[in-house]
Structure formats: C-alpha cells, structure tokens
Amino acid sequence: MVKKLTKHGNSLALVIDRPILDLLKIDSETALDVSTDGKQLIIAPSRPDDRRKKFDAAQEWAHRRYGKAFRKLAE
C-alpha cells in the first residue's frame, strides 16, 4: 500500500486506513512508538515494558496502603 503524507497545519500527517487500525486494535487513545532503523519508519502500538508494569503496580499498592496519608500531606 502506497500512502502520501497530508498537510496538517505546519506539519505532515500519515492517515492510517480503518482496516489496519482495526487489525492492530489501534484507536485515537492508543499510544504509538515511532522509530526508524535509518531506512524505514516504524510505527507500532506502545507496549508498557516490565519495568513500567512493576512501577505502576508499586504505585497502586502505595496509594491503596497510604492513600489517606498522601491526601493529608497534600492539604
């Protein structure tokens, strides 16, 4: 599939067709990783890495355990 970039303000945009979005389960809220290998543009749904998952779990635990204290400190 050959695509052209479209002007979007002072930038250029790549319009991704609905069948591709549906196949990859991407919507307007999906974070995307944009990278290159020097020859190709690579766009993929962002996946939280293991370190981020551990951080999120620890943060959730701390808020469950110490949420009241956090709220008091914030006042």
Backbone bond lengths (Angstrom), bond angles and torsions (degrees), N, CA, C in turn:
res aa  C-N    CA-C-N  psi(-1)  N-CA   C-N-CA  omega(-1)  CA-C   N-CA-C  phi
1 M - - - 1.438 - - 1.533 107.69 -
2 V 1.287 116.41 126.72 1.459 122.25 178.14 1.521 108.20 -102.22
3 K 1.319 116.82 129.66 1.465 122.20 -178.99 1.520 108.87 -124.02
4 K 1.311 116.62 154.53 1.453 122.42 173.33 1.519 108.48 -115.53
5 L 1.313 116.33 149.51 1.460 120.84 176.00 1.523 109.05 -76.38
6 T 1.336 116.01 148.54 1.457 121.80 179.01 1.521 108.79 -114.17
7 K 1.315 116.14 144.36 1.458 120.56 178.31 1.523 108.76 -71.02
8 H 1.342 115.60 132.73 1.463 122.49 179.96 1.530 106.59 -138.37
9 G 1.336 116.51 91.59 1.463 120.43 -173.91 1.521 108.96 66.89
10 N 1.339 116.36 -127.16 1.457 121.38 177.37 1.524 112.02 -91.95
11 S 1.311 117.46 4.96 1.454 122.29 -176.71 1.521 110.94 -115.38
12 L 1.309 114.97 -179.97 1.462 121.58 173.39 1.517 108.19 -118.37
13 A 1.323 117.22 146.96 1.461 121.92 -177.86 1.521 109.37 -126.91
14 L 1.307 115.37 148.80 1.457 122.23 174.37 1.525 107.07 -108.37
15 V 1.306 117.27 119.39 1.461 121.64 179.57 1.531 107.69 -88.64
16 I 1.333 115.66 124.97 1.467 121.24 -179.35 1.520 107.97 -102.49
17 D 1.313 116.52 126.38 1.458 121.75 -176.48 1.530 112.02 -66.85
18 R 1.323 115.50 148.17 1.463 123.23 -177.45 1.529 113.69 -52.14
19 P 1.339 121.03 -44.33 1.471 119.08 -179.31 1.535 113.22 -59.07
20 I 1.326 116.43 -36.05 1.468 119.62 178.18 1.524 109.93 -70.40
21 L 1.324 116.90 -42.94 1.466 120.92 177.81 1.526 110.71 -59.38
22 D 1.332 116.05 -43.91 1.464 120.22 179.50 1.525 111.61 -65.37
23 L 1.315 116.82 -41.52 1.465 121.02 -179.94 1.522 111.54 -61.02
24 L 1.331 116.79 -41.24 1.465 121.49 -178.19 1.522 113.17 -91.52
25 K 1.334 116.69 0.41 1.470 122.69 -179.16 1.528 110.94 56.67
26 I 1.332 115.43 49.59 1.460 122.85 179.20 1.522 108.58 -108.19
27 D 1.334 116.25 135.00 1.455 120.51 172.58 1.525 108.62 -132.50
28 S 1.317 117.52 -171.22 1.463 120.72 -175.10 1.527 112.73 -66.90
29 E 1.325 117.85 -16.65 1.462 121.92 -179.69 1.532 113.05 -94.52
30 T 1.320 118.20 -8.49 1.458 122.06 -176.04 1.523 110.86 -73.64
31 A 1.327 116.09 126.73 1.468 120.48 174.13 1.527 107.83 -75.84
32 L 1.330 116.10 138.82 1.457 120.87 -178.62 1.522 110.40 -119.66
33 D 1.324 116.65 139.30 1.460 122.43 171.33 1.519 107.22 -90.88
34 V 1.314 116.59 125.87 1.465 121.83 177.79 1.518 106.74 -115.59
35 S 1.330 116.29 122.77 1.453 120.54 -179.12 1.524 109.19 -145.31
36 T 1.313 115.75 178.22 1.450 120.91 177.73 1.521 109.23 -146.80
37 D 1.304 115.08 153.89 1.461 120.01 173.36 1.525 109.53 -104.45
38 G 1.320 116.23 12.52 1.452 121.81 -178.98 1.514 112.95 97.23
39 K 1.314 117.14 -17.33 1.465 121.81 -179.65 1.521 112.08 -125.79
40 Q 1.326 116.08 -26.38 1.456 120.74 -175.84 1.517 110.21 -129.66
41 L 1.315 115.98 149.13 1.450 122.84 172.07 1.527 106.80 -90.64
42 I 1.319 116.55 130.01 1.464 120.75 -177.80 1.527 108.08 -119.53
43 I 1.324 116.25 120.99 1.466 122.49 179.82 1.518 106.96 -122.15
44 A 1.338 115.86 123.30 1.462 120.10 -177.86 1.525 109.50 -142.99
45 P 1.337 117.16 150.03 1.463 119.12 174.27 1.521 109.11 -57.96
46 S 1.312 116.19 135.58 1.462 121.32 -179.55 1.519 109.61 -72.99
47 R 1.290 115.53 133.13 1.465 121.30 178.10 1.520 108.29 -114.87
48 P 1.340 117.94 128.03 1.459 118.31 178.17 1.529 109.83 -64.62
49 D 1.312 116.56 132.03 1.460 119.01 179.56 1.527 110.13 -78.44
50 D 1.318 116.92 171.20 1.460 121.65 -176.48 1.528 112.10 -59.89
51 R 1.336 115.73 -38.48 1.456 119.59 -179.56 1.526 110.76 -63.15
52 R 1.320 116.93 -42.05 1.464 121.02 179.06 1.529 110.34 -65.55
53 K 1.342 116.77 -40.40 1.472 120.21 178.57 1.526 110.54 -60.78
54 K 1.340 116.85 -42.77 1.472 121.14 179.01 1.525 110.34 -64.32
55 F 1.333 116.44 -42.69 1.464 120.33 178.63 1.522 110.77 -61.18
56 D 1.334 116.97 -47.67 1.465 121.08 -179.95 1.522 111.50 -60.35
57 A 1.340 116.67 -40.82 1.465 120.65 178.85 1.530 110.55 -64.83
58 A 1.337 117.40 -42.03 1.466 121.10 179.53 1.526 110.53 -65.81
59 Q 1.322 116.58 -39.82 1.461 120.63 179.30 1.530 110.43 -65.14
60 E 1.299 116.68 -42.72 1.466 120.47 178.36 1.525 110.77 -62.39
61 W 1.333 117.08 -43.64 1.469 122.01 178.45 1.530 109.91 -60.15
62 A 1.349 116.97 -46.34 1.467 120.81 -178.56 1.522 110.94 -62.32
63 H 1.323 117.43 -39.60 1.466 119.70 179.10 1.518 111.84 -69.25
64 R 1.322 116.79 -35.74 1.472 118.79 176.74 1.530 109.87 -66.62
65 R 1.317 115.84 -44.67 1.471 120.27 -175.15 1.529 112.85 -77.08
66 Y 1.326 117.85 -41.28 1.459 121.82 -172.45 1.527 113.37 -118.53
67 G 1.317 117.60 18.87 1.462 121.45 -176.82 1.512 113.77 -55.77
68 K 1.337 116.72 -43.60 1.465 120.15 -179.55 1.522 110.65 -63.23
69 A 1.322 116.89 -43.14 1.470 120.27 179.20 1.533 110.32 -64.04
70 F 1.319 117.40 -40.15 1.474 120.68 178.27 1.534 110.09 -60.82
71 R 1.336 116.55 -43.28 1.452 119.95 -179.37 1.537 110.74 -64.93
72 K 1.342 116.43 -41.30 1.456 119.91 177.92 1.521 111.74 -62.45
73 L 1.318 116.34 -42.66 1.458 120.60 179.03 1.527 111.57 -64.25
74 A 1.315 116.72 -32.73 1.463 121.03 -178.10 1.532 112.11 -72.39
75 E 1.308 116.81 -21.68 1.480 120.54 -178.15 1.511 112.40 -74.69
